[in-house]
Amino acid sequence: MTAGQAYLNQDPKEDQRPFFAYAVGVLMAIIYVPLLWHWAQGWIFKNISLEHEYFSYAFIGIPYAAYAAWQNRKLWDSIADQIHFIGFFLLSLGCVLYLSGVSDLVNLSLPIVVAGMVGCWKGLPGLRLHVAPLMFLLLATPNELPYLISPYTLGLQRFIANVAGFVLNQFDLNVTVQGIYLFVNERTVEVAPHCAGLKMLITSLYVALMLLHLRRKLRSPFHFGLLMSGAVLISVAMNILRNTLLTLFHGMYWDGLFHFLHEGVGGDIYSALMLGAIIWWMQGVDRIVPLLRERY
């Protein structure tokens, strides 16, 4: 067969697929790159709302969602092109949310539009294939969830304040605890929801999910239960340590150290150590699970 005959016998739909994919990619970039830049700028310079700052883990979450989708590319190509009505529904819903102009709705339009495109391209099989990437994208999208759950963290705030006060009193530092407030040397420290580690708790759980997916252990009940519960305990323990040190620095008038740990580089180091502890715990879980399976 000559090259000309091969060209004439080629399915015209196959010619259109690369162009269609590039066109969709360019359109998505035009629409959503400014939004992503707004998020990134807000997280870097901390000029975004406090609730949206909780989602700064999207710096690793969104690239990981893209990586997870890329890993499925061979299976994606093996699925026949098909259209499902749920794809049109999600795509229409995402467009409505984007055009609403309401900040949170515009944000949520991103994962919904992406899911709609998947449904319009590969139907339900495509959506099932990309459940995990879409989940990671959705969970990394800023919304008002931290604001909604912050009233329920009062018990955690009081617990951290009491433990921090107890520890400091063992070192003969006269600390008085009233609810979520610690009083030392006529200075006051408040264990607010943000200071109680709600942001790092959410980040820790997200990173734990990433580790489970990366290790293909997301469906293992032992791995899931041990890693997620361990992430919660690590987050709470390290936030007790952080608030204890903040109270000590503030009460002793060591303002430089206080700001270093509260909003400076020290806070970033503390966050990195916490995530490192979760990775270390994942290695421990890998050793514990076989023993549990043998016993149960």
C-alpha positions in Angstrom: 0.0 0.0 0.0 1.4 3.4 -1.0 1.6 6.3 1.5 -1.2 8.1 -0.4 -3.5 5.1 -0.1 -2.7 4.8 3.6 -3.6 8.4 4.1 -6.9 8.0 2.2 -7.8 4.8 4.3 -7.0 6.6 7.6 -10.0 7.1 9.9 -10.8 10.9 9.7 -11.8 10.8 13.4 -8.2 9.8 14.3 -6.9 12.9 12.5 -9.3 15.1 14.5 -8.4 13.7 17.9 -5.0 15.4 18.4 -6.4 18.7 17.2 -9.4 18.4 19.4 -7.2 17.5 22.4 -4.9 20.5 21.8 -7.9 22.8 21.3 -9.5 21.7 24.6 -6.1 22.0 26.4 -5.7 25.6 25.1 -9.2 26.5 26.1 -8.8 25.1 29.6 -5.5 27.0 30.0 -7.2 30.3 29.0 -10.0 29.8 31.4 -8.3 28.3 34.4 -4.6 29.3 34.4 -5.5 32.8 35.8 -7.5 31.1 38.6 -4.6 28.8 39.4 -2.3 31.7 39.4 -4.6 33.5 41.8 -4.5 30.6 44.2 -0.7 30.2 44.0 -0.1 33.9 44.5 -2.4 33.9 47.5 -0.7 30.9 49.1 2.8 32.2 48.5 2.2 35.8 49.7 -0.5 34.9 52.2 -2.9 37.5 50.7 -5.7 35.0 50.3 -8.5 34.3 52.8 -7.5 32.2 55.8 -9.9 29.4 54.8 -8.4 29.2 51.3 -4.9 29.2 52.8 -5.7 25.8 54.3 -5.5 24.4 50.7 -1.9 25.3 50.0 -1.2 21.6 49.9 -2.6 21.9 46.3 1.0 22.8 45.3 1.7 19.1 45.5 -1.9 17.9 45.2 -2.8 19.2 41.7 0.5 18.1 40.1 0.0 14.7 41.8 -3.6 14.5 40.3 -2.1 15.2 36.9 0.6 12.6 37.4 -2.0 10.0 38.5 -4.0 10.7 35.3 -0.9 10.4 33.2 -0.2 7.0 34.7 -3.5 5.9 33.3 -2.8 7.0 29.7 -2.5 3.5 28.2 -5.8 2.4 29.8 -7.4 5.7 28.7 -6.4 5.1 25.0 -7.8 1.5 25.2 -11.3 2.9 26.1 -13.5 3.5 23.1 -14.7 7.1 22.6 -18.2 7.4 24.0 -20.4 10.1 25.3 -22.5 9.8 28.5 -25.2 12.2 29.6 -23.5 12.7 33.0 -20.6 14.2 31.1 -22.8 16.9 29.6 -24.5 17.4 32.9 -21.3 18.0 34.8 -19.9 20.2 32.0 -23.0 22.3 32.0 -23.0 22.5 35.8 -19.3 23.6 35.8 -20.0 26.3 33.2 -22.9 27.7 35.3 -20.7 27.7 38.4 -17.9 29.4 36.6 -20.1 32.1 35.1 -21.8 32.7 38.5 -18.8 34.9 39.5 -19.0 33.6 43.1 -15.5 32.8 44.3 -16.1 29.4 45.8 -18.4 28.3 42.9 -15.8 29.4 40.4 -13.2 27.3 42.2 -15.4 24.2 42.4 -16.1 24.5 38.6 -12.6 23.3 37.9 -12.9 19.7 39.0 -16.5 19.6 37.8 -15.6 20.8 34.3 -12.7 18.3 34.1 -15.0 15.5 35.2 -17.5 16.6 32.6 -14.9 16.6 29.9 -13.9 13.0 30.9 -17.5 11.9 30.8 -18.1 13.5 27.4 -14.9 11.9 26.0 -14.8 8.4 27.4 -18.2 8.0 29.2 -18.5 6.1 32.5 -15.5 3.9 31.9 -13.3 7.1 31.7 -14.8 8.5 34.9 -14.2 5.2 36.7 -10.6 5.1 35.5 -10.0 8.6 36.7 -11.8 8.5 40.0 -8.6 8.9 42.0 -7.1 11.9 40.0 -10.5 13.6 40.1 -10.8 13.0 43.8 -7.3 14.5 44.4 -8.2 17.5 42.3 -11.5 18.1 44.1 -9.9 17.8 47.6 -7.2 20.3 46.5 -9.8 22.9 45.3 -10.2 25.8 47.8 -13.7 26.0 49.4 -15.4 26.9 52.7 -15.1 23.5 54.3 -12.5 24.6 56.9 -14.8 27.5 57.9 -17.7 25.1 58.3 -15.8 22.6 60.5 -13.8 25.1 62.5 -16.6 25.4 65.2 -16.3 21.7 65.9 -12.6 22.0 66.7 -13.2 23.7 70.0 -12.6 20.5 71.9 -9.3 20.0 70.2 -8.3 23.6 70.9 -9.0 23.2 74.6 -7.2 19.9 74.7 -4.1 21.4 73.1 -4.2 24.4 75.5 -4.5 22.2 78.6 -1.7 19.9 77.6 0.6 22.8 76.7 -0.2 24.5 80.0 0.5 21.3 81.9 3.8 20.7 80.2 5.0 24.3 80.8 4.0 24.2 84.5 6.3 21.2 85.0 9.1 23.6 84.2 8.0 26.0 86.9 6.6 28.4 84.4 3.4 29.9 85.9 0.8 29.3 83.2 -2.9 29.7 83.6 -5.3 28.1 81.2 -8.8 29.3 80.6 -10.5 27.5 77.8 -8.4 28.1 74.6 -6.3 30.8 76.2 -3.0 30.5 78.0 -1.8 33.3 80.3 1.9 33.5 81.2 3.9 36.6 82.4 1.0 38.9 81.7 0.9 37.8 78.0 -1.8 35.8 76.3 -1.7 33.1 73.7 -4.8 31.9 71.9 -5.1 28.4 70.5 -7.3 29.4 67.6 -8.5 26.8 65.0 -5.7 27.7 62.7 -3.2 27.5 65.6 -4.7 24.2 66.7 -3.3 22.6 63.5 -6.5 22.3 61.5 -4.6 23.3 58.4 -1.9 20.7 59.0 -4.4 18.1 60.0 -6.1 18.5 56.6 -2.8 18.5 54.9 -1.6 15.4 56.7 -4.8 13.5 55.8 -4.4 14.6 52.1 -0.7 13.5 52.0 -1.7 10.2 53.7 -4.2 9.6 50.9 -1.5 10.4 48.3 0.8 7.9 49.9 -1.8 5.2 49.9 -2.7 5.8 46.3 1.0 6.0 45.3 1.7 2.6 47.0 -1.6 1.1 45.6 -2.8 0.5 49.2 -5.9 2.8 49.0 -8.3 -0.2 49.1 -6.4 -2.0 51.9 -8.4 -1.5 55.1 -5.4 -2.2 57.3 -3.2 0.3 55.5 -5.9 2.9 55.3 -6.9 2.7 58.9 -3.4 2.6 60.3 -2.0 5.4 58.1 -4.9 7.8 58.5 -5.2 7.3 62.3 -1.4 7.7 62.6 -1.5 10.9 60.5 -4.2 12.3 62.9 -2.1 11.4 66.0 1.1 12.8 64.5 -0.6 16.0 63.6 -2.2 16.5 67.0 1.1 15.6 68.9 3.2 17.9 66.8 0.7 20.8 67.2 0.8 20.3 71.0 4.6 20.7 70.8 4.3 23.7 68.5 1.8 25.5 70.7 3.8 24.7 73.8 6.9 26.3 72.2 4.9 29.3 71.0 3.5 29.9 74.5 7.0 29.6 76.0 8.5 32.0 73.4 5.7 34.5 73.8 5.6 34.3 77.6 9.3 34.7 77.9 9.3 37.7 75.5 11.4 35.8 72.9 9.4 37.5 70.2 12.0 36.7 67.5 11.6 33.0 68.1 7.8 33.3 68.4 7.5 34.9 65.0 10.0 32.5 63.5 7.9 29.5 64.5 4.5 31.1 64.1 4.7 32.6 60.6 8.3 32.4 59.6 10.6 29.7 58.2 10.3 27.8 61.4 6.7 27.1 60.6 7.7 25.7 57.2 10.3 23.5 58.8 7.8 22.2 61.3 5.4 21.4 58.5 8.1 19.5 56.6 9.0 17.5 59.7 5.4 16.6 60.2 5.0 15.3 56.7 8.3 13.5 57.0 6.9 11.8 60.1 3.9 10.6 58.2 6.1 9.1 55.5 8.2 7.4 58.2 4.9 6.0 59.7 3.9 4.7 56.3 7.1 2.5 56.3 6.1 1.3 59.8 2.6 0.4 58.5 4.1 -1.7 55.7 5.8 -3.8 58.4 2.8 -4.0 60.7 0.1 -4.9 58.2 1.6 -8.4 57.3 1.6 -9.3 61.0 -2.0 -8.2 61.3 -3.0 -10.3 58.3 -1.4 -13.3 59.7 -3.2 -12.9 63.0 -6.6 -11.9 61.6 
